Amino acid sequence: MGPSDWKSQHRAIARGRPHHSHEQGLGAFYPRRKPLCRTGYSRGTRPPVQRSLPESETIVTKTASAAAALAAPCPSLFSDSGGLAEDLVEAYLTVRNETECRADPLTPEDQLIQSMPDASPAKWHRAHTTWFFEQFLLGEHCSGYTPFHPDYAFLFNSYYVSAGPRHARHQRGHLTRPGADEITAYRRHVDAAVVKFFQTADQETLTAIAPLVEVGLNHEQQHQELMLTDILHAFAQNPIPPAYDPAWKFPASNRAGNEETRAGDEKTRAGDEWVRLNEGIHTVGHPDDTFHFDNEKPAHRTLVGPVKLARSLVTNAEWLAFMQDGGYATPTLWLMDGFAAVGNDDWRAPGHWRQIDGEWQVMTLGGLKPVDPSAPVSHVSYYEADAFARWSGKHLPTEMEWEVAARAGQLHDAFGIVWQWTRSAYAPYPGYRAIEGALGEYNGKFMVNQLVLRGSSLATPDGHSRITYRNFFYPHHRWQFTGLRLADYAT
């Protein structure tokens, strides 16, 4: 991340509702914040500024300008407006407060549920992100710190084998104790210790731990997104569909024009709906030492093109056409494992869709809503995205193609609506080495059997996305806000 004023980025995502009674008394650590916007990018990354391009087909032949490269700004969590201790405290409390804001609408029962092994209870997310700071910051750098509870390291470690044994992932929903109130007390205890540590440590210590703190805060932001997708999956299993936030609305597209205006102009996915990448050598990966995860490095040169990428995301209207044409019942469109998943899991539509009285509806954070034909399709797996691309006579782009087009500022809705599947396997970049120690387990050991997604989603916290960010999931996963855009290799 490049340096900028992160404060304005994070204040815009706070909730205005008061905390429940069990959260009172946190004011000494959590600053007051502005209400969440209830529409648009209320819970996601602000859309980057996109350039309007009147020509029928934009051609990208070389690296974009510096201005275009900032199309998806990702500020550092630390400002340079005060001393380092002050900056650490404010950054830490801002991110920690957002976690509590996202948990605020949930009852204690909501916070316990684990609707599938891949998801986790909300109170587990709240506790795990707290354990991260207790384990790696306080435990290793703060002399004399006493853990809040001797068993919490076992309960709330996730996959850090180097940090010790841990409770089984698929059994996290079995933990009725500790309760949500006890997790609040745990967070309060750790937050108080962290703030005191920042305020009393010397400058050399603060400088040494600042990178670790920034990793921890970005780690917590990842779990903030998972909190929303996991509870949405749980609510989607309820026959009487509850709403996480009744006022929530799907973010509006920032693309130039909508379905009606494109139809009026007699334009489809030809002409200005595509951006052409001519054949050329491009640098991909994170280029400098601003914040990034280790899987975004090393930056390296790669051959890209010739190829055309769709400017816009695939919409629900296009997906309905795929369904009506028998897309889910045509084996020749599918990878073998994908068609097996269709049969085994009875896929007939994207995740969270329900057909009621002949009409398709979708479970959202605002409850059950009619499917909006003009909205980008979401909750589709890689298998489904690949089948749709084949049905369309097109392909999915590689992550390198996506990055080059995004860096040039040519993709509508690249950020803040849905993560976009690519056909790139999640693998290390040339020369990649995981960092030493337990934090080296963060990304590297997962680099097999998964696919890369690019961009960010409506659930991604503000300031957490960047052009080089590499998300990854297994090809059958579809409970995240995942969609797609197409690529065309025809000459």
Secondary structure as GFF3:
##gff-version 3
##sequence-region A 1 491
A	DSSP	alpha_helix	6	11	.	.	.	ID=ss1
A	DSSP	three_ten_helix	21	23	.	.	.	ID=ss2
A	DSSP	beta_strand	58	60	.	.	.	ID=ss3
A	DSSP	alpha_helix	66	69	.	.	.	ID=ss4
A	DSSP	alpha_helix	84	103	.	.	.	ID=ss5
A	DSSP	alpha_helix	108	112	.	.	.	ID=ss6
A	DSSP	alpha_helix	122	133	.	.	.	ID=ss7
A	DSSP	pi_helix	134	138	.	.	.	ID=ss8
A	DSSP	alpha_helix	139	141	.	.	.	ID=ss9
A	DSSP	alpha_helix	152	156	.	.	.	ID=ss10
A	DSSP	three_ten_helix	161	163	.	.	.	ID=ss11
A	DSSP	three_ten_helix	169	174	.	.	.	ID=ss12
A	DSSP	alpha_helix	180	200	.	.	.	ID=ss13
A	DSSP	alpha_helix	203	236	.	.	.	ID=ss14
A	DSSP	alpha_helix	259	264	.	.	.	ID=ss15
A	DSSP	three_ten_helix	271	273	.	.	.	ID=ss16
A	DSSP	beta_strand	274	277	.	.	.	ID=ss17
A	DSSP	beta_strand	280	284	.	.	.	ID=ss18
A	DSSP	three_ten_helix	294	296	.	.	.	ID=ss19
A	DSSP	beta_strand	300	304	.	.	.	ID=ss20
A	DSSP	beta_strand	307	310	.	.	.	ID=ss21
A	DSSP	alpha_helix	316	324	.	.	.	ID=ss22
A	DSSP	three_ten_helix	327	329	.	.	.	ID=ss23
A	DSSP	three_ten_helix	331	333	.	.	.	ID=ss24
A	DSSP	alpha_helix	336	345	.	.	.	ID=ss25
A	DSSP	beta_strand	353	356	.	.	.	ID=ss26
A	DSSP	beta_strand	359	364	.	.	.	ID=ss27
A	DSSP	beta_strand	367	370	.	.	.	ID=ss28
A	DSSP	alpha_helix	382	391	.	.	.	ID=ss29
A	DSSP	alpha_helix	399	407	.	.	.	ID=ss30
A	DSSP	beta_strand	419	425	.	.	.	ID=ss31
A	DSSP	three_ten_helix	438	441	.	.	.	ID=ss32
A	DSSP	three_ten_helix	444	446	.	.	.	ID=ss33
A	DSSP	beta_strand	451	454	.	.	.	ID=ss34
A	DSSP	beta_strand	471	473	.	.	.	ID=ss35
A	DSSP	beta_strand	482	483	.	.	.	ID=ss36
A	DSSP	beta_strand	487	488	.	.	.	ID=ss37
###
